[in-house]
């Protein structure tokens, strides 16, 4: 004989809990070409994002573009961590990044632990009123940063490698378990701020495991970043664009492709190509390329652009 059960009475017997209310969706601004490729009007605040791929594919360009757009709007404070040790600040300024105003740049950290600990500290400073703005943490790149367990420095300052990238993956996963909820909780209506995280990551080619027959590109850092990310996309270079100047072919842009491989924002996984020039990004369409060439034809002349795939 089934016992009678009244769910309403059960709920009445429990202490009333305040229903969690979330803020209306708001977005970090991105170029219309990225909006079209991703199928989003921007990057929703209060989430973690990952852009991964091999070197020279456009990941850092996307990061610089995002920083510049955030600065223009002025509602958020970009906190930029550079652990790649090969940043081109001239290129960043060409993309519109203001290195003097509305930005915090951290370049002195060497380990994963140092970067995460500093982010925790900045969130504490935000709560204390020292950083009273929405924070956008941008890291280039998490996959190219060692953990403290991977090396040891002797008395002469020499570094000895002690471990493998599996140790870094374990460290990232451990930190992400604590940091990800701090980002996600800022979407709640009772949070005075709305924080976001954008991670640039390196990737490697993983050989196929039977029965699979094709290799795939895999981001570094294990699955800690992947699980924490609301949106994860691969960036791959597919071509170069040239002009002929002074009798020589000169590369003026690259063509890259974004493939959204995880999307917990809208659920739509799209892909598309875009062009990266020194001072901007644009959708890979003949009309947009023509506009850009017309603007720069005083430098290039009317020589047609040729393309080299690779």
C-alpha positions in Angstrom: 0.0 0.0 0.0 1.4 3.3 -1.1 1.8 6.0 1.6 0.0 9.2 1.0 2.4 12.1 0.4 1.5 15.8 0.0 4.5 17.7 -1.5 2.9 21.1 -0.6 2.7 20.2 3.1 6.3 18.9 3.0 7.5 22.2 1.5 5.6 24.2 4.2 7.4 22.2 6.9 10.7 23.4 5.6 12.1 26.8 6.3 11.3 29.2 3.6 14.3 30.0 1.4 14.7 33.1 -0.6 14.4 32.3 -4.3 17.6 33.0 -6.3 17.1 35.9 -8.7 19.5 36.5 -11.5 20.4 39.8 -13.2 19.2 40.5 -16.7 21.6 39.3 -19.3 24.3 41.9 -20.2 27.1 41.6 -22.7 30.8 42.5 -23.1 31.0 44.1 -26.6 32.6 42.2 -29.5 32.9 43.1 -33.2 29.9 42.3 -35.4 32.0 39.7 -37.2 32.5 37.7 -34.0 28.8 38.2 -33.2 27.9 36.6 -36.5 30.3 33.7 -36.2 29.3 32.9 -32.6 25.6 33.7 -32.9 25.7 35.9 -29.8 25.3 39.7 -29.4 28.4 39.8 -27.2 30.0 37.7 -24.5 27.5 37.5 -21.6 29.0 38.8 -18.3 29.4 36.5 -15.4 30.8 33.5 -17.3 34.2 31.9 -18.1 35.3 31.7 -21.8 38.1 29.8 -23.4 39.8 30.5 -26.8 42.3 27.8 -27.7 44.5 26.9 -30.7 48.0 26.7 -31.9 50.4 29.7 -32.1 49.7 32.6 -34.5 46.1 31.8 -35.2 44.5 34.9 -33.8 43.7 34.1 -30.2 45.7 37.0 -28.7 44.2 39.3 -31.4 40.7 38.4 -30.1 41.8 39.1 -26.6 43.2 42.5 -27.6 40.1 43.3 -29.5 38.0 42.4 -26.4 40.1 44.6 -24.1 39.8 47.6 -26.5 36.0 47.2 -26.7 35.6 46.9 -23.0 37.7 50.0 -22.5 35.5 51.9 -25.0 32.4 51.1 -23.2 33.9 51.8 -19.8 31.5 49.6 -17.6 34.1 47.0 -16.8 37.8 46.9 -15.8 40.1 44.6 -17.8 42.6 42.8 -15.6 45.2 41.3 -18.0 47.6 38.6 -17.1 50.5 38.0 -19.5 52.5 34.8 -18.9 53.4 34.2 -22.6 56.5 36.5 -22.4 56.1 37.5 -26.0 53.4 40.1 -25.9 53.4 42.7 -28.7 52.1 45.9 -27.0 52.5 47.9 -30.3 50.1 45.5 -32.0 47.8 45.7 -29.0 47.7 49.5 -29.3 47.0 49.2 -33.1 44.0 47.1 -32.1 42.8 50.0 -29.9 44.1 48.9 -26.5 44.8 51.9 -24.1 47.7 50.9 -22.0 47.4 53.8 -19.6 43.7 54.1 -18.7 41.0 51.7 -17.4 43.3 48.6 -17.4 45.4 46.6 -14.9 48.3 44.7 -16.6 50.1 42.0 -14.6 53.3 40.6 -16.3 55.5 39.6 -13.4 53.8 36.3 -12.5 55.5 33.0 -13.5 53.2 30.3 -12.2 49.6 29.2 -12.3 49.3 29.6 -8.6 50.6 33.2 -8.6 48.0 34.2 -11.2 45.0 32.5 -9.5 46.1 33.9 -6.1 46.2 37.4 -7.5 42.8 37.0 -9.0 41.4 35.9 -5.6 43.1 38.9 -4.1 41.6 41.3 -6.6 38.1 39.9 -5.9 38.7 40.5 -2.2 39.8 44.1 -3.0 36.6 44.5 -5.1 34.5 43.4 -2.1 36.4 45.8 0.1 35.7 48.7 -2.2 39.2 49.1 -3.5 38.2 48.0 -7.0 34.6 49.1 -7.3 34.0 48.0 -10.9 33.0 44.8 -12.7 36.2 42.9 -13.3 37.1 41.0 -16.5 40.0 38.7 -16.0 42.0 38.0 -19.2 44.9 35.5 -19.2 47.3 34.9 -22.1 47.9 32.1 -21.7 46.9 29.6 -19.1 48.2 26.6 -21.1 51.7 28.0 -21.4 52.1 28.7 -17.7 54.0 26.3 -15.4 52.8 25.2 -11.9 55.1 25.5 -9.0 55.4 21.7 -8.8 56.9 21.6 -12.3 60.2 23.2 -11.5 62.7 24.0 -8.8 65.1 27.0 -8.6 68.5 26.3 -7.0 70.6 28.7 -5.0 72.2 30.0 -8.2 68.9 30.9 -9.7 69.0 28.0 -12.2 65.7 26.3 -13.0 65.4 22.6 -13.0 62.3 21.0 -14.6 60.7 18.6 -12.1 57.4 17.5 -13.5 55.1 17.1 -16.4 52.1 19.1 -17.7 49.8 16.6 -15.8 50.8 18.5 -12.6 49.7 21.8 -14.2 46.4 20.3 -15.2 45.8 19.1 -11.6 46.6 22.6 -10.3 44.3 24.3 -12.8 41.4 21.9 -12.0 41.8 22.5 -8.3 41.8 26.3 -8.6 38.9 26.3 -11.1 36.8 24.4 -8.6 37.1 27.4 -6.3 37.3 30.3 -8.8 34.5 29.3 -11.2 31.7 29.6 -8.5 33.0 33.1 -7.6 32.5 34.1 -11.2 29.1 32.4 -11.6 27.7 33.8 -8.4 28.2 37.4 -9.6 25.2 36.8 -12.0 22.9 36.7 -9.0 20.9 39.8 -8.3 22.3 40.1 -4.7 25.8 40.5 -6.1 26.9 44.1 -6.4 29.3 43.3 -9.2 29.4 41.1 -12.4 32.7 39.5 -13.1 33.9 37.6 -16.2 36.9 35.5 -17.2 38.5 35.1 -20.7 41.2 32.5 -21.1 43.6 32.1 -24.0 44.9 28.6 -24.2 47.5 26.7 -26.3 46.6 23.4 -27.9 48.3 20.3 -29.2 47.3 17.7 -31.8 46.1 14.4 -30.1 46.6 11.3 -32.3 43.4 9.3 -32.9 42.4 6.6 -30.5 40.7 3.6 -32.2 38.1 3.4 -33.4 38.5 7.1 -34.2 40.6 7.7 -37.3 41.2 11.5 -37.2 43.4 13.5 -34.8 42.0 16.4 -32.9 43.2 19.7 -31.4 43.2 19.5 -27.6 43.6 22.5 -25.2 46.3 22.3 -22.5 45.5 22.2 -18.8 43.4 19.1 -18.8 39.6 19.3 -18.4 39.5 21.9 -15.6 39.2 24.9 -18.0 36.8 23.0 -20.4 34.4 22.1 -17.6 34.4 25.6 -16.1 33.9 27.4 -19.5 30.4 28.4 -20.6 31.8 28.9 -24.1 34.8 27.3 -25.6 36.0 27.8 -29.1 38.9 26.7 -31.3 40.8 29.2 -33.4 42.6 27.9 -36.4 44.6 29.8 -39.1 43.5 28.8 -42.6 45.3 31.3 -44.9 47.3 34.4 -45.4 46.5 37.5 -47.4 49.1 39.4 -49.4 49.6 42.6 -51.3 52.4 43.4 -53.7 54.4 46.5 -52.7 57.7 47.6 -54.2 57.8 44.4 -56.2 57.5 42.2 -53.2 54.6 40.2 -51.8 53.9 41.4 -48.3 51.5 39.7 -45.9 49.0 42.2 -44.6 46.5 39.9 -42.8 45.7 36.3 -41.9 42.5 34.4 -42.3 41.4 32.3 -39.3 38.4 30.2 -38.4 36.5 30.0 -35.1 34.7 26.8 -34.3 32.4 26.9 -31.2 32.8 23.5 -29.7 31.0 24.1 -26.4 28.2 26.6 -25.8 26.2 26.7 -22.6 25.0 30.2 -23.4 22.7 29.6 -26.3 23.4 25.9 -27.1 24.3 26.8 -30.7 27.7 25.5 -32.0 28.7 27.6 -35.0 31.8 28.2 -37.0 33.0 30.9 -39.4 36.0 32.6 -40.9 37.3 36.0 -40.1 40.3 38.2 -41.2 42.9 39.6 -38.8 44.6 42.8 -40.0 47.1 44.8 -37.9 44.5 47.2 -36.8 41.2 45.3 -36.9 39.3 42.1 -37.4 36.6 41.6 -39.9 34.3 39.0 -41.3 35.7 37.0 -44.2 33.5 38.5 -46.9 34.7 40.1 -50.2 32.7 43.3 -49.4 34.5 43.8 -46.1 37.9 43.0 -47.5 37.3 45.5 -50.3 36.4 48.2 -47.9 39.6 47.6 -45.9 41.7 47.6 -49.1 40.1 50.8 -50.3 41.0 52.5 -47.0 44.7 51.4 -47.4 45.1 51.7 -51.1 47.2 54.8 -50.7 49.7 52.5 -49.1 49.2 49.4 -51.3 48.1 50.9 -54.6 45.5 49.0 -56.6 47.3 45.7 -56.7 44.9 42.8 -56.3 45.3 40.8 -53.1 46.5 37.2 -53.5 45.9 34.4 -51.1 48.1 31.6 -49.9 46.4 28.7 -48.1 48.3 27.0 -45.3 
